[in-house]
Amino acid sequence: MSEEFIRQADAALRAAYEEPMSLVEYVEAAISDPQIAAHASRYLLSAIESMGTRTVIEEGTERERYRFFDDPHNHGEHAVLGNTAVLNAFVDDLRTIATDRGKGEKLLWFDGPTATGKSELKRCLINGLREYSKTRAGRRYTLEWNISGADSGSGLSYGNRVTDDEEWYQSPVQTHPLSVFPKEIRQAVVRAINDANPENVATIVETDLDPFSREAYSYLENRYRKDGRRDLFSAITDRSHLRVTNYVVDVGCGVGVLHAEDDGSPKERLVGSWMPGMLRELNSRGRKNPQAFSYDGVLSQGNSLLTIVEDASQHADLLRKLLNVPDDRRVKLDKGIGMDLDTQLLIISNPDLDVELDQFSDRNGHDPLKALKRRLDRHEFRYLTNRALEAELIHRELTGETGVWGTLPETERELKVRSAVTLPVRDHSGTVRDRELAPHAVSAAALYSVITRLDGEALSPDLSLVDKALAFEQGFLQRGDTRIDIEDLSLDATIDGKNGIPVTYTRDVIADLLHVVFDRSHPDLTVENVIMPTDVLNEMAAGLSSAPVFSRSESAEYENRVTMVKDQILIEQEADVLAALLAEKRVSEETVAEYVEHVFAWDSGGEIETIHGTIDPDPLVMKLFEVEHLGRFREHDYAGSDPTESVIEFRRHNVITALNRYAWEHRDEEFSIGSVDLTAIPVIRSVLETHEWEDIKRLFEDFDPRQWSDPPEGTETERLKTATVDRLCSDEYGYSPASAELTTRRVMREVQHKWD
């Protein structure tokens, strides 16, 4: 087994690297595949686009999301959840910059509250670029130099940064291979690459050699000029002196990250510093030798691809010094030595940078930060306003599990959102016990968090904040048989997600609850170890006033919103219990499909294909379904089996209209009744998924919810409880016996007072 791991590691490294090539071979390869010569913004754009897109619903709107931000190469470890519109705007900016159509002078700025995913974006970019550069399509190249064969004496050196042997030294700032050409020739090479690939984003290479490479180039040029070589460039770039090699992108090599704790002078943080010992050793013709420079500044590390300034408010002094970098694409090691740059600048900050930027705003036209603010192109991250995404985020915080739920089938994703979470917890005595967050507990915390982030000022009287949250999650609201699309609800999302309960608060509340043993008991079940949705909601609301992150007005407002979440979660728990109670009476999808097919044929005047041939739509089939399964009509609504006007109106409005909607939405596909997703028809979905207590009364006359906690032996209540708890403990619902007992008790307490 261990030898297999070694073989797999060998294979991974073989796949990431390739043998160095000559300059001629590289130019030929670039003409064939211009991606290997891509400039920084184009490479970053290609990496993001390389993984394709998927469809999501956020703020109730269907959007295409780039899979790159799901961190697929790393199984979703640093996926950016939500904020798809913001990420798409960022990619649009990259596309504009890459094609040289504008915004090249901008500093792309990601701003927003803590715990909104900005740091995950940084990690996602680093991970994604690293893994993309290991692929054949994402190869990234730079130059390596060797001057030992030109009577070089001590040769090249920069500290201890040696590549694959003692003679070859890689450019310390990942210089572009084409930068070795004189400017006029380089432009001709780039034209040849672009002319051979007119359908691609044009390659742009405007940088000269970095100072370290220039030192090697100059030495070789002087040496071979003295030797009288007429093919001077050929001699300098001969395979024995220069080769093009690929490298794996990572922090320090194509990606520069300036953290809050990084210190030093502005030049040290941005470019690097001179090394005094090396300066004394490498005095090159009476001037500073670039080999004696560290090249460990953020711009040096990020040259050729991406430079990130994280926690930018801690480096506000640097932002003004970065103003001309996107325009000039050049910095200086000192007064005499400059360095060209090709890097995409990215600024990440919390809202405290706003305070820094606005400190002189009252000076009107004399604001010294005006130029900086004009250069910043702001992309604002916000708290999630989608319950499913927030539940996924809470789940990650609690379990450390990765993987993106949005890539799962819809039914599996819905189950994940409401599922239980079991965590092992060690108590003060060292005993480890499993604590269960019951089904809907994480979902309840997520919904409550989302509710606190929504603006309710502009809501119409018939809409609640829960309605708004559900519409944002689904893209519609279901009111009985009627589906109301979000476009018809006039919901304003312009300020949603700017404030509210952060996921870190929720995580800490649940972490504390894991150590609470609840005062409830059962003769056979460890119900004291189960954390119910109401436990989580109560604790979240109770801690608001003492949490320093909330103002008094915020905590008071958020406390008032917890009741509506409790009511919604009870509705969802009740739906689980009802579905389990009525499982044995469930209508099969075949029966539903038969009804829909007969109604469609009845309305269109068509016939129905069966294995025995074509038949006319059967009035009795439709009548029995509408009376027995839908429960909408009685015998007096029909003349024999023929429908009266009310039934006709129902069929056309509730079934045929929904079918027509489905056909229109899937008009690019060959439409047939057999391909219809029956749950897309609201009235049919209600048959498959919605149950009522009236159905229980009608089907089980001897059932009594007041007996539920301890049903008498041999009663129908006992039989139904046993069957219901068993079904709730199946994979379909995901309850444990203890959480099923507590949930059904809670639901029955609410039902029993209105049973008679």
N, C-alpha and C positions, 0 to 999 in steps of 0.2 A: 504493500500500500504506500509506504513512504517513498519508495523509488518512483512510483507512478506520479506522486506530487512533484518530484524533481523533474520528471520528463515533461509534465504539463507546464512547469515554470520555464523550462528550456524552450518549449514550443511558443509560449507567450512572448518571450523576448525575441525569438527568431522572427515572429510575425510583426513585431514593432519596428525592427531595424532592418536596413538593407546595406549592401556593400556601397562604399562611397563611389561616386562617378566623377568623370572629368567634366570640365566646364562645357566642352563641346557636347558631351552626352546629355548634360543637363538642359542646354538650350534646345536640343532636338526633342527631348522629352517634354519640355514646356510648350513647344509648338504643337505637339501631339495632345498634351493634356495641360491646358493653361492653369488649372487649379493649383498645380505645384508651384506656380509663380505668383499666386494671388497676394495682393496687398492686404494689410491687416483687417480692414473693415470687411472686405470681400470674403476673406477666409472665415472670419467670425460668422458672417451671414451664411456661408455655405455649410458650416458646421451645424448651425441651428436648423437650416432647411433640410439637411441630409436625412433627418429622421422622420420627415413627413409631419402630418397633422392628424388630429382627431376632433370630433365634434363634442362640444360641452354646452351646458346651459348654466349661465351665470347672470345674476340679476334678471332672471327670466328670459334672457336673450340667448339664442343659439349662436355660438361662435366656433370658429376653427382655432384650435390650440396647437402650438408647435410641441411635438412630443419631446423635443430636446429638453424642455423645462420640466419634464417628468423624470429626468435623470435616468433614462432607461439603461445606459451602460453600467450603472451601479445599482440596478434593481430598485430605483426610486429612493435611494438613501437620502439624497438632498433635493428631492423634488420640490418645486415651488407650487404650493397648492393655491389655486384661485388666481386672482388678479390677471386673468387672461387678456383683458382689454389693454391693460398697462403693458404687458409683455409684447403684445402684438404691435402696439405703438412704438415700442423700443425697436422691434425688428423692422418696422417701416422706416424709422430713422436710419438704421444701419443700411437699408437698401438705398436710401437717398444719398448717404455718405459714400457708399461703395461705388455708386455710379457717377459720383462727382457732380451731382445735381444740386448740391446745397448742404447746409448744416455741417460742413466740414470744420467750421470754426467753433462749433458748440462743444461744451462739456456736458455729456449726458449724465443727468442727475436723478438718482432714485432716492425719494424722500418718503417718509411716513413714520407712524408710531412704532414703538418697539414691538417685537413678536408679530410682525406682519409678513415676514418671509424675505427681507432684504439680504440678510446674511446667508440664507439658503440659496438665494440667487447667485451670490458670489461663489459659494461652494459648487453649485450646479454648473456654473460657467467653467470653473477650473476642472471639475471632473469630466464634463462633457468634452472640453477641448483636449484634455489629456488623452481620453480614450479615442476621440476622433483622429488625433494625430498618429495613433498606432495603426490605423487602418490604411489600406492601400489608397483609398480615395482621399484621405486626409493628410498625406505625407507633408511634412514641413521641412524645409532645407535651409542650410546656411553654409558658410565657407570654413575650411580648415587650411592652415598654413604650415609649411615646412621649409625653412631656409637653410637647413644644415648642409645641403649639397652645394651651396653657393659661397663656401668659405666664410661662414657666418660668425666664427669665433664662438661667443657664448650663446648665440642663437636667440630664439624668442622665449619670452617668459612672462607670465603674470601670476605671481604668487605660486600656489600649488595646483592651479586649475589646468590639469593636463587631460587630454582625451584618451585615445586608445593606446598610445605609446609615448615615449619620451620626446619624439621629434615633431609630432603633429599637435597644433594648438588651434582650438575652435574659436571663432569670433566670440568674444565675451558678451556681445549684445545681439546675437542671432542675426547678423547682417544679411540682407537679401543677396543671394548669389549673383544676380544681374548687376548689383552695384559695383562690381569690379570693372565693368566696362566703362570707358570714357563716355561722357554724357551723350554726345551725338550718336555714338554707336549703340549705347543702351536704348535710346529712343527708337532706333531702327529695329533693334531686336524686339522691343515691346510691340512695335507696329506689326512685325511679322507674326508674332504670337496672336495678336488681336485679329489680323486679317485672315489667319487660318481658322479662327473660331469666332465668326461674326455673331453667332447666336448667343454667345456667353457675355456676362458682364465683363467689360473691358479691363484688362490688367493695367495697373498704374504702378510704375516704379520710378520714384523721383529722388531716392536717397543715394548719396555717395557712400563710399566705404567708411566704416567706423574708424576711429583713430587708431585702435590696435591693429586692424587689418591694413590701414594706410601705412603704418610703420613698416610692416612686413613688405608691402607692395613697394614702398619707396626704397627699402634696402635692396630688394631684388632688381628694381629698375636701375639704381645707381651702379650695382655690381655688373649687370649685363651691358649697360651703356659703356662702361669703361672697357669691357671686353670687345666692344665694337659690334655687338649683335644688331642686325638690321630688323630681325623679327622680334622686337623687344617685348611686345605684349604676349606673343606665343611663348617666349622664354619665361616671362614672369608667371604665366598661368599654366605652365607645363604641369603635367600630372604628378611630377615629382615634387612640385612646390605648392600646388593648389588643388584641392579636391572639394567637391560638393557632397555634403553628408546630411542625412536626415536626423532630426532630433525629436524626442518626445516632449511635447509642450507640457510645462508644469510651472509651478511658482518658482521664480528665479530664472526660468528659461522660456521666455515668450509670454509669461504672465507675471506682472509685478503687482504686489499688494502692499499698500502702506497701511499698517494697523495703528490703532489709537496710541499704543504704547511705544511706537518707534520714535526715537529722538535723534538729535543731531542738528547741525545747521541745515538751512533749506537746501543747499547744494548737496550735502551728504544724503539727505532723504530723497532727493529727486534724481541725482545722477550717480553719486559715489564720492570717493575721496582719494587723495594722493597718499601713497604709502611711503613715509620718509625713508625707511631702510632701502626700499626698492629704488627710490629716486637717487640715492647716493650710488647705488650699484649700476643703475641704468641711465647714466648721463649721456644722452644721445646728441652728439655734435653741439654741446653747449646749451641744450634746451631740455625741457621736460619730456621724458619718453612716455608715451601713452601706455606702455607695458607696466608702468609703475602706478597705474590707476586701478581702483578696486572694482569699478563698474557694478556696485551692488545697490545703487539707488533704484527707486521704484520704476523710473522711466527706462533705465538701462535694462532691468530685468524684463520689463514689459515690451521692449522694442520688438517689432515684427508682429505683434498681436494685440495684447490687452493690458492696460494699466488701470488698477482699481485703487482709489483712495477711500478706505473704509473709515467710518466714524469721522466724517469730514470736518465736523465742528472742532475736533481736536487738532486739526491741521489747517485752520482757517487762514493762517499766514501764508500757506503754500498756494492756496487757490488763486490768489491774485498773481502769483508768479507763474502759474500754469496758463494764464490767459492767452499768451501768444504761441504756446506750444502747438495747438491744433492748426493755427495759421502758418507759422514759420516752419514747423516740423523740424526744429533744430534747438539744441541746448549747447552749453559750453562746459567743458571740463575746467577750463580757466579762461583768462582773457585771450590767450593765443590759440587754444585748441577747441574747435567746435565739433559737434556730433549730430548728424541727421537722424531723425526719428520717423518711424512709421508705427504708430500705436493708437488704438482706440481708447480714449480716456473715459473712465466711468467713475462717478462720484456717488458714494452711498452715505446717507446721513439720517439721523433721527430729527424730529422737528426742532431741536435746539439750534440747528444751523440757520433756521429761519430767523431766530433771535439775533444771531451774528449779522445776518445780511440786512436786517431791518434797523440796526442800531442808529443809522444816520438818515433814515427815511424822512424825518421831519425837516431835513435841509432842502427839500424840493430838488431843484436842479443842481445842487452842490453836493450830492451824495457821493463820497469817494468810492463806494462799492457799486455804483451804477453800472460800470462797464462789466464787472464780474456778474452781476445779476442778468445782464443782457446776454451773456455768453452761456449761462446755465440753461439747459433744456430739461425741464422738470418732468419726471414721471412719478406719480404719487401712488405708492402702495397703501392699501387700506385693509382694515380688518375684514375677514371673510363675512359675507352676508348670505352664504349658502349653508344650510344646516348639514348636508351630507359632507361637504368639504371640512367644516368645522369638526364634525364627529371624527373624520379621518385624522385630522390634526391632533385632537385630544388622544385618540387611540395611539398615535405615534409617540406622543409625549409620555404616555403611561407604560407602553410595552416595548418601545424601541423598535417595533416591527416596521419594515419598509414595504415597498410595493404600492403602486398607485391604484386606488379603487376605481378610478374613472375608466380604466382600461378593461374592467370586468364586465360581464354581461349584466344587464339592468337588474334582473331579479337577484343575482348574487350581490350586486352593489347595495341594493335596498336592504338585504339581509344583514350585510356588514354594518350598515348605519345603525340599525336597532339592536344589534347582537349584544350578548353578554360579554364581559371581559373577566377572566379569572387570573388573579395575580397571587403568587406566593409571598407571604409576609412573615418576617421573623419577629416574635414578640420579645419582651424584656427578659424572659427566661431562656431564650434561644430556641424556642419551639417554632417550627415553621407551619403555618396553616394557610390554606387557600382562602382568599377573600373573593367573593363574586360580586362584580357590578352587574346587577340584574339586567335583563334585556330592557332597553329604552333608557337606562341610566345615563350612558354616554350621550345618547341622542337627546335626552332632556337637557343635559348640560350644554350641548351644542346649540339647541334651539334657544335656550335662555341667553346664551352669549350673543347669538345673532339678533334676538329681539332687542337687546340693549344697544345695538349698533344701528338700529333703523330709526329714521325720522318719521314720527307719526303725526306731525303738524298738518300735513296736506292730505291726510287720508279722508275719504268720504265716510259719512256716518255708518254705512253698512259694511265697512271694511275694518278689520282689526290688524294689529301688528303681526299676529300669528298668520292671518290671511296673506299679508304682504310677504312674510318669510316663506310661506308655502308657494306663493306665486313666483318668487325669486328662484326657488329650488326646482319647480316643475315647469314653469313657463305658462301656467294656467291655474285657475281655481275651479274646483268641482262643486257645484251647488245642486244637489239632487241629480236630476238627469241632465242638467245644463252645464256645459263646459264654457268657462269665460276665459278667453285668451288674455294674456297680460297686456296686450296692446289696447284692450278695451277697459282696462282698470285704471289707466292714467296714473301709474305709480311713478313718483319722482325719486330717482336714485342718486341725485347729484351730490348729496352730502352724507349719504349712508356709508357706514364703515369708517368714518373719521374718528369716532369715539366709541367707547363701549368696554365690555369686559374682555381683557386679553386672555389668550389661551394659557399663559403662565399662571394667572390667578386661578383659573379652573383646575389646572394640573395640581397646584399646591393644595387646594381645598380637597380634592379627591385623595391626594397622597396622605393628608391628615386623617381623612375618614377611614383609610385602610387600617388604621391602628385603633379604631373605635369598635368595641364589642357592644352590640345593640341589646337593649333590654326587651327581648322577645324570645319566646321559646316554643318548642314543639316536641312531643314525646319521642319522635323518631328522626327529625330533620334538624340540621344545624342552621336554623333560620337566623340565628344571631350573627352569622358570618356573611350574610347577604346585605349588600348596600342597594337600597331601592332608589328609584328615580326621585321620589320625594325627599329622601335623605340628602341627596346631592343638592337638590334645589334649595332646600331649607338652609343648608350650610353655606351655599354660595350667597344667598340673600343676607344671612345673618352676619357674614364677615365683611360686607361692603363698607359699613360705616367706620370700621377700624382699619381698613386697608388704605395706606397712604397714597395710592395711585388714583383714588377717586375723590372728587370734591364732595362737599355736603349735598349740593343739589343733585349731583350725579348719583350718589348712593341712594338718596331718597327716591329719585325717579326710577332707578333700576329695581329697588325693592318693590315698588308698586307694580312692576311688570311680571313678577314671578307667578302670580295667581293665574294669569292667562296661559302660561306655559304648563302649569300643573293640570289645568283643565284639558289642554290639548293632549298631553301625555296619557291622561286617563282615557280619553277617547281612543287612543291607539292601543292601550292595554286592553280596553273593552273589546276592540275589534279582534285582537288575538284570541281572547277567551271565547267570544261568540263563534269565531271561525272554527275553533277546536271543538266547541260544543256541537256544532252543526256539521262536523266533518263527514259523518256517516250519511248525512242527507244532501251532501254537496252535489250540485248539478254538474254533469260531465261536460267537458268542452265539446264533445261530439254532439250532445243534445243541443247545446247553444248554437253550434255551427249549423246544425240542421234547421233550426228556427230562422237564423239569419238568411240562409240560402232560400228558404221558402218565402220569406218576406220580400227579398230582392226580386225573385221571379214573379211574385204576386204583383208587385208595383210596376214592373217593366213589361208584364204580359208575356213573359218568357216561360220556358220549361226547365225542368231540373234533370240533369244527367245522373242516372244511377247505374249500377252494375246490371240491372235488368232492363235498361233502356230509359227513354225519356218519359217523365211523368209531369202532370200539372201540379202546381203548388197546392198543398193540402190544407184546407181551412181548419180542419180539426187539429192538425199538428200545431198550427200557430195559436189557436184558441187555448189548447191545453197548456202550452208554455206560458202564455200571458196570464192565465188564471192561476196555475199551480206554482210556477217558478217565479214569475215576476210579481204575482200578487197584486197586479194593477186593476184587474177587472173581475166582475162577477158574471154569473149566468145571464143576468138581465141586460148585459152590455152586448149581447149577441142575439141575432135572429137565427136560432139553430146554431150553425157554425159560422154564419156570415157576420162580419163585424159591423157594428153601428158606426155612426160618424165619429164618435169620440175615439174609438179604437183605430179607425182609419187615420185620424189626425195624429194619434200617438205613433203609429208605425212610420208614417212619412216624416214626422218631425224628429223623432228620437232615434230611429234606426236608419232610414234611407238617407237623411241629411248627413248623418255621421259617416255612412258608407261613401257618399259622394265626396265628403271632405277627405277621407282617407285616400280615395282614388285620385283626387287632385294633388294631394301632397306626395303621392307616389306615381305621378304621371309619367316619369321617365322609365318606369318598369311596366312590364306587361301585366295589366290589372286583371285579377280574377278573384272571386269570392274566397276561393281556397287559400289565397295568399294574405288575406286580411288578418291583422293582429286584432283579435276580438276584444282585447282589453282597450283598444283605441276607441271603441264605441261606448260612451259613458253608461248608457242604460244596461249594456251587456256586462261591462266591468262591474256594475253594482250586483249583478246576479252571481258573478264568479267570485267577487271579493267582499261584498258587503252583506251583513246579516243583521237582523233586527230581533229585539227581545220578543216582539209579537210572534216571530217564527218559533221561538222556544215555547211560548205559551200554547201555540197551535199544535205543535208536534209532540210536546211532552206535558200532558195535562197534570201529571202528578209531581212535576218538578217544583221544588220550593227553595229559593235562594237563601232563605233564613236558616236553613239546615246545613248550609254549605260547610261551615267550619268543622262540624262534627255530625255528619249525616247518619241517621239511624240505619242500622244494618238491614240490607235487603230492599231498601227503597230505591225509587228511580233516581233520586238525587245522589245517592251513594254511587250507583252505576255510572251516572253521567260524570260525577266528579272524578272517578277513577279513570274513565276513558279520556276526559279532557286533560287531566294532568299528564297522562301518558303521551298524548299528542303534543302538548306543549313542550315536552322533553325530547321530542324528535328533532332531527336536523332542520326540519322546516321552520321551527320556531326558536330553537336554541335555548330553552329554559333548562335549569336544573330542577330536581324535585322541590328543593327549598324555595327557589325563586318563583316556581309555578304555584306553590302553595300560598306564598305571600301575595302574589299578583292576583290570583283568583279570589282570595279573601277580600282584597281591596275593591275589586270590581263588584263582588256580590254585596258588599256593604252599601255601595252606592245604588245598587239595583233594588235591594229588598224593601226599602221604605216606600217604593212606588209600585211594588209588584201587584198588589191587589187592585 
